[in-house]
Each structure stands twice: as C-alpha cells, then as structure tokens.
Amino acid sequence: MPTLPSPDSKHPAQLASWRSMDAVARGDKQAWLDNFTDDAIVEDPVGKSMIDPTGEGHRGKAAIESFWDQNIANARPMFRLQSSICCGNECANIGTLTIQFANGMITQLYGVFKYTVDDGGRVTALRTFWETDDMSIYPPFDQRGA
C-alpha cells in the first residue's frame, strides 16, 4: 500500500506536497506561498496552456501569488490521490483534482503533481501534468437536467 502525503510524511518532498494541497484545500494563500522558495516555479500544467500561454511557468513569489489569485482564489479544489512516489528531493503524486468554481462549474482532471524541494523542505518547483482534452467539465448542479 503506498504512503500518501500527510502531516506525518517522512519524506521532505511528500510533506511539502501535503502542506501545499492542504493550504489549497483550506484556501490559505499565505501558507501556500510560504511553502515555496523565493525563486520557485509553478508549471500548472507543464507547457503552453490556457493558464500559461507562453509555457514558461510562473517563477518567483509575485508570479506564484498571481497564479493563486487567478486560478485558486475563487475555486474550491479537492485532491484525491491514488499514489505518491518519492525519489531524491522529489515527490510525484498521482490522482484526481476536482475544482468547483464560484459560479458552480466543476472541472475534474487526472494528473501527476510533482514537487521538488530544497534542503530545507521548501518547494523549488511544482510541475503538474494533465491534459486539457481529458478534463471533464460539469455545469452547476442547478443547471443540470433531471
């Protein structure tokens, strides 16, 4: 049985991934930002996308804070992980992310969420792998047919 990220995780990257997901689920922007180094990068998803048209990621605290404001602040993300694999100073979590937006829309995606940490256990890189073509989009419950 794989060990999933928790506050008791022994691997530094796995613990940092738990802190990240926990802060996102609670809507705690400051805790999420504090988990990153000053020069960290967030690539969510990796490559060019509707979230990152240049494909260069969001580097540094100001850019990462802007990413939060534009993509997390008005949403309710919920992670459900099936596996977590740690090697060296990295951890790859595999599972589903379900996001409910303020307007009631719900998206769901399956992906790999990879965290790299420094020697102090702070995130230097968060790279997520998911495909927009495989993302499920659901209308708000009150707009669904019976």
C-alpha positions as a Markdown table, in Angstrom:
| # | Residue | x | y | z |
|---|---|---|---|---|
| 1 | Met | 0.0 | 0.0 | 0.0 |
| 2 | Pro | 1.6 | 3.3 | -1.0 |
| 3 | Thr | 2.2 | 6.0 | 1.6 |
| 4 | Leu | 0.1 | 9.1 | 0.7 |
| 5 | Pro | 1.1 | 12.7 | 1.7 |
| 6 | Ser | 0.1 | 13.6 | 5.2 |
| 7 | Pro | 1.3 | 15.8 | 8.1 |
| 8 | Asp | 3.2 | 12.7 | 9.3 |
| 9 | Ser | 5.0 | 12.1 | 6.0 |
| 10 | Lys | 8.7 | 11.4 | 6.5 |
| 11 | His | 9.9 | 12.3 | 3.0 |
| 12 | Pro | 10.5 | 16.1 | 2.8 |
| 13 | Ala | 9.0 | 16.5 | -0.7 |
| 14 | Gln | 6.0 | 14.4 | 0.3 |
| 15 | Leu | 5.5 | 16.5 | 3.4 |
| 16 | Ala | 5.8 | 19.7 | 1.3 |
| 17 | Ser | 3.3 | 18.4 | -1.2 |
| 18 | Trp | 0.8 | 17.7 | 1.7 |
| 19 | Arg | 1.4 | 21.3 | 3.0 |
| 20 | Ser | 0.7 | 22.6 | -0.5 |
| 21 | Met | -2.5 | 20.6 | -1.0 |
| 22 | Asp | -3.7 | 21.3 | 2.5 |
| 23 | Ala | -3.2 | 25.1 | 2.1 |
| 24 | Val | -5.0 | 25.0 | -1.3 |
| 25 | Ala | -8.0 | 23.0 | 0.2 |
| 26 | Arg | -8.3 | 25.4 | 3.1 |
| 27 | Gly | -7.9 | 28.5 | 0.9 |
| 28 | Asp | -4.9 | 29.6 | 2.9 |
| 29 | Lys | -2.9 | 31.6 | 0.3 |
| 30 | Gln | -0.2 | 32.7 | 2.8 |
| 31 | Ala | 0.5 | 29.2 | 3.9 |
| 32 | Trp | 0.7 | 28.1 | 0.3 |
| 33 | Leu | 3.1 | 30.9 | -0.7 |
| 34 | Asp | 5.3 | 30.3 | 2.4 |
| 35 | Asn | 5.8 | 26.7 | 1.3 |
| 36 | Phe | 7.7 | 28.0 | -1.8 |
| 37 | Thr | 11.3 | 29.3 | -2.1 |
| 38 | Asp | 11.6 | 32.9 | -3.3 |
| 39 | Asp | 12.7 | 31.7 | -6.8 |
| 40 | Ala | 10.4 | 28.7 | -7.1 |
| 41 | Ile | 8.5 | 27.9 | -10.3 |
| 42 | Val | 4.9 | 26.7 | -10.8 |
| 43 | Glu | 4.1 | 25.0 | -14.1 |
| 44 | Asp | 0.4 | 24.0 | -13.9 |
| 45 | Pro | 0.1 | 22.4 | -16.3 |
| 46 | Val | 3.6 | 21.9 | -17.9 |
| 47 | Gly | 3.8 | 23.6 | -21.3 |
| 48 | Lys | 1.6 | 26.0 | -23.1 |
| 49 | Ser | -2.0 | 26.1 | -22.0 |
| 50 | Met | -4.9 | 28.4 | -21.4 |
| 51 | Ile | -3.4 | 29.1 | -18.0 |
| 52 | Asp | 0.1 | 29.8 | -19.2 |
| 53 | Pro | 0.1 | 30.8 | -22.9 |
| 54 | Thr | 3.9 | 31.1 | -23.0 |
| 55 | Gly | 4.5 | 27.7 | -21.4 |
| 56 | Glu | 7.3 | 29.2 | -19.3 |
| 57 | Gly | 5.6 | 28.8 | -15.9 |
| 58 | His | 5.1 | 31.2 | -13.1 |
| 59 | Arg | 8.5 | 32.0 | -11.5 |
| 60 | Gly | 9.1 | 33.8 | -8.2 |
| 61 | Lys | 6.8 | 34.7 | -5.3 |
| 62 | Ala | 5.0 | 37.5 | -7.2 |
| 63 | Ala | 4.2 | 35.4 | -10.2 |
| 64 | Ile | 3.1 | 32.4 | -7.9 |
| 65 | Glu | 0.9 | 34.8 | -5.9 |
| 66 | Ser | -0.7 | 36.0 | -9.2 |
| 67 | Phe | -1.2 | 32.4 | -10.2 |
| 68 | Trp | -3.1 | 31.8 | -6.9 |
| 69 | Asp | -5.2 | 35.0 | -7.4 |
| 70 | Gln | -6.2 | 34.0 | -10.9 |
| 71 | Asn | -6.6 | 30.2 | -10.6 |
| 72 | Ile | -7.1 | 29.2 | -7.0 |
| 73 | Ala | -8.7 | 32.1 | -5.0 |
| 74 | Asn | -12.2 | 31.7 | -6.5 |
| 75 | Ala | -12.2 | 28.0 | -6.6 |
| 76 | Arg | -12.6 | 25.0 | -4.2 |
| 77 | Pro | -10.0 | 22.4 | -5.2 |
| 78 | Met | -10.2 | 18.9 | -3.8 |
| 79 | Phe | -7.4 | 16.3 | -4.3 |
| 80 | Arg | -7.9 | 12.6 | -4.3 |
| 81 | Leu | -4.6 | 10.8 | -4.6 |
| 82 | Gln | -4.1 | 7.2 | -5.6 |
| 83 | Ser | -0.3 | 7.1 | -5.3 |
| 84 | Ser | 2.7 | 9.1 | -4.1 |
| 85 | Ile | 6.2 | 8.2 | -5.3 |
| 86 | Cys | 9.3 | 9.8 | -3.8 |
| 87 | Cys | 12.8 | 9.8 | -5.0 |
| 88 | Gly | 15.7 | 12.1 | -4.1 |
| 89 | Asn | 14.3 | 15.5 | -3.3 |
| 90 | Glu | 11.2 | 15.0 | -5.4 |
| 91 | Cys | 7.7 | 13.6 | -5.0 |
| 92 | Ala | 5.1 | 12.7 | -7.7 |
| 93 | Asn | 1.5 | 12.4 | -6.5 |
| 94 | Ile | -0.9 | 10.7 | -8.9 |
| 95 | Gly | -4.6 | 11.3 | -8.7 |
| 96 | Thr | -7.6 | 13.4 | -9.4 |
| 97 | Leu | -8.2 | 17.1 | -8.8 |
| 98 | Thr | -11.8 | 18.3 | -8.7 |
| 99 | Ile | -12.4 | 22.0 | -8.7 |
| 100 | Gln | -15.6 | 23.8 | -8.0 |
| 101 | Phe | -15.6 | 27.4 | -9.2 |
| 102 | Ala | -17.6 | 30.3 | -7.6 |
| 103 | Asn | -20.1 | 30.1 | -10.5 |
| 104 | Gly | -20.9 | 26.5 | -9.6 |
| 105 | Met | -19.0 | 25.0 | -12.6 |
| 106 | Ile | -17.0 | 21.9 | -11.7 |
| 107 | Thr | -13.9 | 20.5 | -13.5 |
| 108 | Gln | -12.2 | 17.3 | -12.9 |
| 109 | Leu | -8.8 | 16.1 | -14.1 |
| 110 | Tyr | -6.5 | 13.2 | -13.6 |
| 111 | Gly | -2.8 | 14.1 | -13.3 |
| 112 | Val | 0.6 | 13.8 | -11.9 |
| 113 | Phe | 1.6 | 16.6 | -9.4 |
| 114 | Lys | 5.4 | 16.7 | -9.0 |
| 115 | Tyr | 7.1 | 18.6 | -6.2 |
| 116 | Thr | 10.8 | 19.3 | -5.9 |
| 117 | Val | 12.2 | 20.7 | -2.6 |
| 118 | Asp | 15.4 | 22.3 | -1.4 |
| 119 | Asp | 17.4 | 21.0 | 1.6 |
| 120 | Gly | 15.0 | 22.9 | 3.9 |
| 121 | Gly | 11.9 | 21.2 | 2.6 |
| 122 | Arg | 10.5 | 24.2 | 0.7 |
| 123 | Val | 9.2 | 23.8 | -2.8 |
| 124 | Thr | 11.5 | 24.9 | -5.6 |
| 125 | Ala | 9.3 | 23.6 | -8.4 |
| 126 | Leu | 5.7 | 22.4 | -8.7 |
| 127 | Arg | 5.1 | 20.8 | -12.1 |
| 128 | Thr | 1.7 | 19.3 | -12.9 |
| 129 | Phe | 1.0 | 17.0 | -15.8 |
| 130 | Trp | -2.6 | 16.9 | -17.0 |
| 131 | Glu | -4.3 | 17.3 | -20.4 |
| 132 | Thr | -7.0 | 19.8 | -21.1 |
| 133 | Asp | -8.5 | 17.5 | -23.6 |
| 134 | Asp | -9.1 | 14.9 | -20.9 |
| 135 | Met | -10.5 | 17.4 | -18.4 |
| 136 | Ser | -14.2 | 16.8 | -17.5 |
| 137 | Ile | -16.4 | 19.9 | -17.2 |
| 138 | Tyr | -19.8 | 19.8 | -15.4 |
| 139 | Pro | -22.3 | 22.6 | -15.2 |
| 140 | Pro | -23.6 | 23.8 | -11.8 |
| 141 | Phe | -26.0 | 21.3 | -10.1 |
| 142 | Asp | -28.9 | 23.7 | -10.5 |
| 143 | Gln | -28.4 | 23.8 | -14.3 |
| 144 | Arg | -28.2 | 20.0 | -14.8 |
| 145 | Gly | -31.1 | 18.2 | -16.4 |
| 146 | Ala | -33.0 | 15.8 | -14.3 |
